[in-house]
Every structure is written in structure tokens, then in C-alpha cells.
Amino acid sequence: MSRVVAVTGASGGVGRACVQEFARRGDRLALLARGTTGLDAAADEARRAGAAEVITVPVDVADAGAVEEAVAQIEQDLGPVDVWVNSAFTSVFAPFHEITAQEYQRATEVTYLGYVHCTMSVLRRMRERDRGVIVQVGSALAYRGVPLQTVYCGARHAVQGFHESLRCELLHDRSGVSVTMVQMPALNTPQFTWVLSKLPQKAQPVPPIYQPEVAARAVAFAADHPRRREYWVGASTVGTLVANAVAPGLLDRYLARTGYSSQQTGEPRDPDQPVNMWEPADGPEGRDFGAHGTFDARAKTRSWQQVVAHHYPQVAAAAVGATAVATVASIASGLGRRAGRGRA
């Protein structure tokens, strides 16, 4: 039976890829974002991919009142929301001292408070029904700050703390509602084309880079298995979080040395590139940015860490089986050698 799935940030990047992933399952989809060009294109793709029903809901998640109206509309048009995916964000690429208070406030309102507003509105309804899943799309930067991204890292850290606190409350109440968070690696999304940048060079994700479909598969898996508190996607995410837990001071110094160059391509930034902070970059006269950025040639389509993480019971069973076979073979070989020596 198809579920009602709502995705914020659905017009581009990870949100857009999530829409396609859930559409292939035949779910009924509500697509939320500010820009209508991207929303309309995403809706057309979803219908072609097999979505049972699709509606678009233009909304700014920074506006709590507008979010409440959007959730009410979704439940009226499609029915009770089964899965809510928070993915909308905006940010600034710049050293902290070059960012204005207004830019900081706006980005935080979208990237952190947007998650809070959406979760608050849909959770109230889910608690009444005692069922539902909320997936928070996060990042390795929810744990590990990097230079030139103080806005984004601060908001992601805030989402992480909010998520943990809320999860504890739901566990205390023995609620049938689940919240989980998916921590993403560097992804090939359009954000590097439309995020406000004050860098001298074009911004880029720090390699290794993964395609947004890798992220979408992780989100869909988390929606199906929401009892786990969070998921890590990509070996780079695992390595970063482990290194930060073990030697954060050394990582500070390493990132201070490499973090500026690794986040820039070496090519001059286009001073006229679109900025989606105050207005959607894909407004009525804008272009559809899609799910992918400009790094397709360098992006990975699969994460083996993700395969293992999603199938660890089977992987563990296979490892145990392989160990057992190796042990039996070793014993048999030893017995054979002993028998040979006895005959000699």
C-alpha cells in the first residue's frame, strides 16, 4: 500500500533525488520548496517514475505559519502523512568575519528552524495517530565543523542536538512515532551553484563525492527502518566522525591547513552566479537545477559502506559462515597432514 511521503527541499539536490526514490515505490508525494520551476519539474519526473499521486506545495520553511498551512493542505489533499523528510537548507560559503548578521539569521532560520517548524507541525498530528516517521537529512558536519562553513555547520549541529533531545522524549513517552537522522558525505548537488558564496574561487564538495541518489537510498532505507537513531552514509563520513571522536584537535589543525583549498576548485567564481538565500534561484523565470551538480565526472554512484550498513545482519552472517568454512578447512588440512605423517 502506498504511503503519504512529504519532502522539503524537493526542487533540487538531495530532496529532488528523494522524490524520485519514493516515486519509484509508488508512494503519494507532497513536494515542498520555494521555487515553482524546480517543484513543477520534480513533480513531472515523479509522475513518470510511478508515484501514485503528486502535489506541489510552495512554502518557505522558515515561516512557521506557512508550514502549518502546508501540512494541513497535504493532509487534506493526500491524507495523513506517513513519512516526512526534512531536507531544505541554505547557507553561505565564506570566512566567518565576512558574513553579515542578516545572512547568518536567514540561513539559520531555513536550515535549522525550518526543520523545527516542519517537525513541530507534522509531529503534532503523528502523535495523535501514534504513528509516523520523520527523517532529518543531516551531514557529517553535524558533528565536525569545517572552515568556510560556520553557518552550515552551526545549523547542522543544532539539528543534531534537537534530534537527539526529541528522540529521547518520544522514547520516554513510548510513542509510535519515530525520528531518525541520516548523516551525509560530500554530495554532487546544485548547492555549489546557488549557495551564497564570497569565496574567490568556485566552491566544491570535498572528495570523495557521491551522487545524490546515494543519499536518497539512505533516506528511503531510514524511513523503512526508523528505529535506529541515525545512519552514516559513505566511508568518508565514518572516517571523519571517528577521527573527530578520537583526535579532534589534530583534525582542527589538519582542516586549518587543507580546508580552504579542498573546498575550492581553483577556478574563479562567477560573480553573477544565482543566490537562493533570499529568493529561490529557480523562481518563475529561473531554471530547473535538478538533483545533480556539476561534478558528475568525479562523483561515485555507490557507497560500499552504505551496502554494509543497510545489510549488516546478512553481512555478519556471511562473515560468520566464511569464518566457519575457513576453520573447518583448516582443521581438515591439519588432520590430513597428521594422517600423512602417521602413514610415513
Secondary structure, DSSP 4 states (H G I P E B T S, - for coil): -PPEEEEETTTBHHHHHHHHHHHHTT-EEEEEES-HHHHHHHHHHHHHHT-SEEEEEE--TT-HHHHHHHHHHHHHHT-S-SEEEE-----EES-GGG--HHHHHHHHIIIIIHHHHHHHHHHHHHHHHT-EEEEEE--GGGTS--TT-HHHHHHHHHHHHHHHHHHHHHHHTT-SEEEEEEE---B--THHHHSEE--SEEE-PPSSEE-HHHHHHHHHHHHHSTTSSEEE-SHHHHHHHHHHHH-HHHHHHHHHHHHHHHTEEEEEP-TT----SSS-TT-TTS---BS--S-GGGEES--HHHHHHHTHHHHHHHHHHHHHHHHHHHHHHHHHHHHHHHH-
